[in-house]
Each structure stands twice: as structure tokens, then as C-alpha cells.
Amino acid sequence: MSSDANDANAPAERIEHVRIEDEMEQSYIDYAMSVIAGRALPDVRDGLKPVHRRILYAMHEMGVSSNTAHRKSSSIVGDTMGDYHPHGGSAIYDTLVRMAQDFSMRYPLIDGQGNFGSMDGDPAAAMRYTEARMDPLAEELLKDIEKDTVDFSSNYDDRLQEPDVLPSKVPNLLLNGSSGIAVGMSTNIPPHNLGELVDATVHLLGNPDCTVEDLMEHIKGPDFPTGGNIVGRDAIYSAYATGRGRLRVRAEYEVDPEEGRIVISELPYQENKARVVERIADDVNEGKIEGISDLRDESDRNGVRIVVELKRGANIDVVENRLLDHHLESTFGVINLALVDGQPKVLSLKESLQHYIDHRREVVRRRSEYDLAEAEDRAHILEGRLKALENVEDVVELIRNREDRDAARTGLQESFDFSEEQAAHIVRMQLGSLTSMEAAEIEDEYEDVQNTIDYLESVLNSREKLDSVIADELQEVKDDYDDDRRTSIIEDEGQVTHEDLIPEEDCVVVITEDDYIKRMPVENFDPQNRGGKGIIGADPKENDRVSKVFRANSHDYLLCFTNQGQVYRLKTYEIPEMSRTARGKSAINLIDLDDGEELTAVVSTDEFGDDECITMVTRNGYVKRTCCSEFENILSTGIIAAKLEDSDELIDVDVTDGTGDLVIATEAGMTIRFSESEVSEMGRSARGVNGIKLQDDDKVAAMVATDDDDPRSLLTVTEHGFGKRTKLDEYRTQSRYGKGLIDIKTDDRNGRVSTAKAVTDEDHLVIMSEQGQIMRIRAGDVSQVGRNTKGVTIMGLEEDDRVASVTVVPAETE
């Protein structure tokens, strides 16, 4: 084959065949490691990312220190970009700006002059308008960098050298924290108090076997620049022990009940103040937070001040809890991830401080070696000068008789056994150095240098001595820069729950035959005179009617019994609160009701006592008692409360203790009173026993639990809005399963009995009609008469309307 052919095939022979997935995998790994190690994660030793380190080193090289004039930010950015960080100028400037913001950095490293942004999210002015210089604390990060304390590498174009890490006289990783997102990982390290960090580091220096708990005796927790409160200590310990944790950070605020206001003085870290105020205002306008009349941002350069003015009568606890839940509390997710020997690693508190200590030991060792070499060189020169002074006449004579300096230097080496460095120095000496006073100063300096050499050798030869140097220098930094902690640690009293956001109040719950349900505050309905028509309390859809109304506290757990004998558990506040004219929400969204299943009775579990029972009565007159403990664990799909015949329904429920009497009222106006002890306690699946012997077409309307000392009256209300009260002691006790006594006349005027309740004169009645009219009256306004009477008008109804239900608001809740 010719040489031309060989030349043509040469490029092909250099082609390497690789699988594309292998090349993609390797390229992505290379990119990921570049981002991880060269951009997004801080070094555990100085706590800086490359861009932070390069900005500070560029300023150091420019001579822009804390005691010089400010320099244009654009100049600093330009030098950093041109010499060390070949990326966009805006990215460098954004970093410089953040290092100057006292609300972003616990200890700012840049002293800025001009507009460097605000907590409201306002951006900094353009770099051509702002000026900057190093903060004194930043100089502590760079101190001794010229003494070969850290390694240097070539910059991006090999023109200059830049430090791989700064000497860092302070543990900056934990001091100012860091945040960043790399490929497949992120870091989020909170800032800390300098004094606490120094104390913990010194403690670890002297006690290498100490635990995280020991270190937390010194470091109470993160210390955010914006103050605020960290809720609970367990999360702090978890973050320090494992390197990961979730801290609840709460705003600092003061509740002033007398003035009716909440004043916010500190916000959680990294919260945008203007955005917080805006979100609160939005929630007020949308009705999510009620009770706020005014919202003002009175913040100035002295700090945050947001004033929340409350309406008269507003529930201040509920407003406070709603603000906490949505606006004044946030979560800070701690991920203590940093580069250790170029590799990302999640670190505990002890590991972070230990790596810093190891770094400082290396820095102090290298600095001591550098200073020792300098001191030894100086001592060697001083030894030569002292030797020259001892032979001053001969030395001067030799130098005068030589042709030039090189010859004089060679002669001194040969005649007096000087080293080359000593001879060169002596040749350059001035005659004034040969005076007796100068000789005394040289001897004093030589003694000082020898002391320095002895000290540096002791530092290098003793770990204990070296550690004491580190501790002393840390203490110096603490003395110069320590300040008070800004963030408080408060006890965890539990997170704000949905229940905390609901005011505790008495409610009226309305249910329709088609199972629409809603709640309304009782206070929405003012008491009226007996015989009135009431006001609209519900707006049932066509062919639907109100079937039940009952009173409950908004924080009660309710047992909801249905006509089919099932029982469900529900929190009152889970029932949607709606206006008087609203139809309500389908109960199937809250309770898993079957077709034809309706809620007929409700009791609050707060009424349960030891050894009490749920006593139930059915439409056909069966009565049963079941221990309350059998209703403790209720599934979301409900459980059986009573086994019913096909034609029967559960009609009423009460909580009893087994020692009193039961009064059963029927739709035909009959009542029977018998001892509760005649009804044995039985299981949930039992049908029960006969309670009253019903006449043809009669059905049970209600049941009341009472005893011999009960001062209350039995209120009986008919479907046409008439009713009466009769003292309970007028109903004599009979045997169970009797016909009972006549209670009220159920003629055409009265209609059939709708319900019966036990009431006092001071109780209030909330009466609901099938068409949604609601009326609240005082029970004492209903005449108290004997049995077997017609009663009086309680509520005026339209011709085709009927009383659906009555509930009692006890006098003690008024």
C-alpha cells in the first residue's frame, strides 16, 4: 500500500467507537460533578462556594479592605469575572448583593453602600450605582492567606493563582449557612450565632469525644438574621444529630387584647415582608380570615412592624391561629450537605465542627511552618550581623580592599565563614548599622526571634499547644464580633390544627329529608316573642323539607344516628358553615349514607361519663340501652347502633346513667314514664324491648330522660306550631309497655306531636319548620299548664308548612 493511502487512513485509525448511552452517562456524571463541586455546594472548611470565595479573594487582591474607601460594585464584579470567575456578571453581582444584605446573612461579609435590596423583595440597584468593600469579619476569612496556609490552583486561563479554600478564622459554614441546588442533591444550612459557635468549637477541641447533646449546651439552635422563633427543640436535635431536619420558624408578634390588635415585629427567615402583608390582605378580602378591620405595614429602617387591627368582638385567638397557620409560621428544611475532600456529604453538627477544626489545624500548622522558616532566616541574618560587629575593623577593611560587591561577598565567606546570605546582607549594610546602639538593638531582636522560634517549634511539636492557639484565636474573634442571639427557641405546644382555626361557639345544625346539612352560629338568631313566624333559616330545594335541627358546640365530637340504626362519628366544625338562606351541603360528602337513610338524632361525646349508656327509642316503641364504650371506635362507614325491624326507624337518642326514668311521647299526644332500670343494658346489634304500647296509627315522636328531682318541664310541640309546658312530676311512673297518659290534645288545630323536650324557664328554643323558617324563643315564654290540654301558639306557620324539629339551647350557654 502506498504512503498516500496510509496517510488517508490515519484519521480513521484514531476514531474511538463508544456506545452512545455510555458516553451520555459519563458526560452527565462529569456535568453533575462539575455543578456539585464547582458551583452549587459550599466547602466544609470555609463554608463558601467558589463564587463567594473568588469575590472575596478578588477584593483582597484589589486592596478593597474594610479600612479603605468603597469601590464601585461593577469594578469588583469585573475583576472577579475577568480573573477568576468566567461566568455572567449578573450572577456574580447577585452573590455580592446577598453577602451585603443583613436580612439574608447573619454576619454580612460585604459592607455595601447604596441600594442593596430589601425584605420586601425589592431588587438592588444596578452594579454601576452601588459600592462595596469587605466587612471586617470577611478579612478574618482571608487572614494569613499569604503565609502558604492553603493550596492554590491556576485560574481558568492559567494566568493567575486562586485559593482552593480560604484560611477561615471563623467556622463560616455554620456561621452564615448556605443554600444551593446541585444535580440530584441540595443543601440548606441555617446560620448560627458566632459566640455560640466559638464556644462549641472550643469545647470540641478540648473534648473530642463529646456528643451532639454536649455541643447543644453551647449552640441552642440556628440564629436567623431576621429573628423569629424556632418552635420545639426535638427538631433542632434531629437536624444536628443527623444533618437533616425540619424546623418550624414562627414570627415574633404581640397580641394586645385591650387595643384589639396583633403587632408583628419579626418574620420567619427568607419571608418576603410585602408578600406576607399582601397574602393576609387577600385572605381577609376572600373571607378566609374574619375579624380583621385594618392591616398596616409600619416597618422602617429600625425593623419590622406590621399592625393587624381587629374588629370589635372578633375572636382574637382564632385570628391569631389563622395567621399562624397561613402566614406567620414556615418550615426551614435543614440539609447540612457540604463538600468534604471534594465529595458531597451530609454532616452532623459535630462532624461539621470537626472538619473545621481539622482545617484550622492544617492552617495553623502551615502558618507556623511559614513563620518558623521566616524567623530562622532572620535569625541566621542576625547571627551574621552580630559576628560582623565582633570583627568590625577586619570586615570593613576587607570590604574596602575589594574591587566590587561580589568580590567583597566572596571574601567575607572565605575569611569569616559567613554563609552566602549573611555575606550578601553585610555587604549591603550601611555604616550607621555599626554603631553600639545599633548593635544592642540587633542583640535584642535576635533574642526576640529566638523566642519566636522556640514558641513556633513548641506549637509544631505539640497538638495541645496547636489547639490552644486555635482556641485563643477563636476567642479573639468572639471578643471582636460576638452579639446577642436574635432567634428564640420556644416550646412546642403542637402545630396549629384546623380545629384551632374554628371559633368555639354554639351552632344550629340543620338537616333536610334529602340529607342536605349545614351549620349556623346560634347568635345569628335573636330571640323573638312567642307566636312569631321567625326568619329564613334554610332554603330547601323543591320537594325537600327540613327534617331535623339540633344544637352543638363547634368543637364537639358528634355521634350521628340514622333512621336505619347506623351511627357515624363527626366533628361539628366539619359540617360546613353557611348563611341562613343557603341550602346546605349534601351529607353524603361527610357521612356515607345509604339510599333512604336519614339523620334522626345526634348526641355529643363530650356528654359521656363513666358507666353511662346510649339510650335509644324507635318509631314503633322499642327501647334499648347500650354502653357508651361500645361507640368509641367508629369506622368512617359507620357501625350498627340498633337492629331494626323492616317497618321500624330509630327516632331519638339520649345519654343516661341507668338511675332515672324515661319519658316517651307519641305523635297522638300520649306519654309514658317508666324506670330506666326496666330496660336492661344490651349490645349494639340488639333490637331492644317494648317501651310503650301504641294505639293504631300512632308512632313515637320523642324521648326524654329525667329523674325524681328534675325541676324541668316537658315541652311538647305539635306540627301546627302549638305547644305547652308541663312539670315533669305530673307524669307518674308506670310499668314499661303501658298505654301511658294523655299529654296534649292532637285535634285538627294542633295536629300531631312533632317533638318533646325537657326544658327550664331560662332555656332557649330554636324551632325549625319544614320550609326552612327558623325561630328562637325563650322556653319560659311558653305557658306552663297541666296534662291533657291544647297549649298555645308558639310559632306562626304558613298553611302548608309544619314544625320539623326543635332543639334546646341550655341557659348556661347563653
Phi, psi and omega in degrees: 000141183286163178295330179296321179294320178297319179298323182291327182274350184302313179300321181297325180292339180272356180283128179255126181270124178227156176283137187297325179293326177293318179294319178296318180297313182293321180294321180291320178297318179298318179295315181300314181293328177296317180292317183296310187272334188248005184211307197263337186248143179279157174276136183298337186282313180246358176070017185245147167275164181306320184293321177296315182298318183291323177298312181295321181289323177297319178294322177299315180291330178283346183079021180270083183259185184287342181252017174252174177290155175296149179241147179306134180300325181296327178292317179296315179297318181297315180294320179296316181290319184287327185259327190229328189234088187280059178232185184298141179296328181293324179294319179294317181293320178300321178293316179300319180298314182297324179291348179258352185273119182286349176265352176256320182252131177297321176229093183305143180260350179239135174263103185267152176227119185121194183274107178250030176087178183212173178292345179279003181087007177295133180284161176289158175293164179300152186298339180284346181260340185257159179230158183207159170207170181290144170281150180307324181294328178296328179294334176291333177288330184262353186301135179073014181293337180277000183256032177056038182275339181224162179279149176242152175229162178293146176286186190297334180245016175064016178278325188230172175248141177230150183287141174287333180202156178267154180301325172053088179287349178236150179285079192290335181303312179273337182296306181254353180069186180193157174214145180183153179241118178258202178267111178080005180200161178213162177233146178207091186253124181283156176283163182223168178281134185297314181299318179294320179297316180298315181298318180293321180294317178296321178297317179293325176302317182272344183224075185297343180264009182292163182256173176299322178299321178296317181294329180286351170293335180258316179262107183287332183159179176303154180229099186279147181296334181267007178077228182083191183228139171262128186266114176090147181259340183298319180294325178295315179299317180300317180295320181286326184281326186247344184090356179225146178179167179235114182260133173270118182250124186244143178295156173266125181211163180232129178264125180243091183297326183294317178277345181069050182210159172237124182249119181263124184246344177215142181248157174302152182303136175071015175275138176277113187300313181298322180291323177299313180298319181296318181293321177298315180298319179298316181294325177294315181294327181273359178081009179285332175238120181253151175103003180258127181259332183206151180220122183228140173257104182256024182292149174215195182294343181276350178145183182276139173208104177247122184254124177251108179272136183256151176288155177295130180086000180292146177281101188294329179293319180292317178299316179300314182293324178292320177297319178297315185295323188251336192225328190255008178221134179224171181247131174253111180275110182279125171227099186275071183254127180213167180276124175240114185055038177082000182244138179290138181209138175276128190241143170281173178301314182296318180296320179299313181291325181293319178296322177295317179299317178300320178295315180294325176299319179293318180296311181295322178297312181293323177295318180295321177295320179295311180296325179294317178297318178296318181292320179294321177297317180293320179297321179297318178295316181296325176299319177296318181294318178297321178294322179294323179293327178293332182238046191297318182295314181295322180294315180296318180298316181297318183293322182293331184269003179260151185290320182213182184294320181298317180293322178295318180297317180295320179296319178298319179296319184284321188274326187239006177061036172285151171283170181297319181293318180296316181297318180297319181294318181295322179298325183275351181297149174269157181298332180296340180285352185266005179289160181294325178295319178296323179296321179295320179295322179295319179296319178296317179297319180298321178295317178298317181296320179296321176296320178298317179299315179299318180295312181297322178294324178293324178295317182288336184263358184223118177297321180298317179294319180297317179296325179293327176297315179299315181297317180296319181292323176296320180295324177298317179297317179299316180299327184275328192235357184295147176215179183284149174297139180260325183264129179267153175253120181244156182291147180275110178261021181093148179289155176295119180263171178299326181296325179296338183271356182256123178297141178277112185207159175282136183236157169253123179255127183246132179233139178255169180297329178272016173067037167271141187221147176199167174231153178218143176298138178301326184294349177291346186241111179283145177300144178237173176280152178301140177096355179285170181270347181079195179229169180295126178242349178195157180232078182298151176289172183300137180070009174252153180221151173292132181248333186208142170225136178213159180261143176203153172281145185297340181258005180288146164271127184251140167260117184257113182263141181251166180297339181269006175088011175269158176227138180235156178249135187209142173271136185304317183293346176289338175286126185297135175276127183223171181285170181299325186270359181283151180285325185111181181247143180301128182296341180296340176286342181249325185227138183277077183276144174275170177299133179080000181270130182231151174282128182239341181206149181220136172229152179267134178291343177295342180276350184292137172235178179296136175061022176271165184232156168269119179255130187235149175228142181256168181300328182270007172096010177277143181233142175211154176236133179228137182301139182300331183298338180284356180247019183283320183249096183250126180289161178296336179269005178084169176225166180284131175258329180203143177267122187248152170288162185301325184266006186255161177219148172284129188244327183206155184217146175211161176260124184229165181248003176087359185252350185257207180240162175242137176244121179250129179249141181249166181294335181274005175092012178267153174222150173225140178237126179216162183290135179297334181294343177287350178252110182290151175288134183219169183286173184293329186275359181285155179278324184109186181240165180291132179255323181215144178269110187273143172283172180304138177063006178270151179221155177289136179256326184193170177220144179228136175263135183211183174207179186295331183263012185287118181276358187284170175249157174267114177270124177244128182237132181262168187292339180268007174094012177258161179185175181203165172241138178224135180304137184295334181287353175280352179259100184289152181283134178237182173277151178300150177068039170259177180282336180086192183239158177287130180257311182213148180280130182248068179270192182296327180293310185283322190076187182281161180290131178270315181196169175220141182221151173267126187220160169254172180297328186272349179294156174250148179249135172247113186251135183235136177263165181298330181271004172101005175286141181228142184217139178239124179224163175279134183300326181295345178283346177274126185302142175261117183227182180278182176288167173059043177234172183272329183087188185235169178288127178256317183220128178280126185240153171294162187302321184262013181258158180221154172290126180266317186196157177226137174233155184252131172258106185301152184299328183290345178266354181287000000 
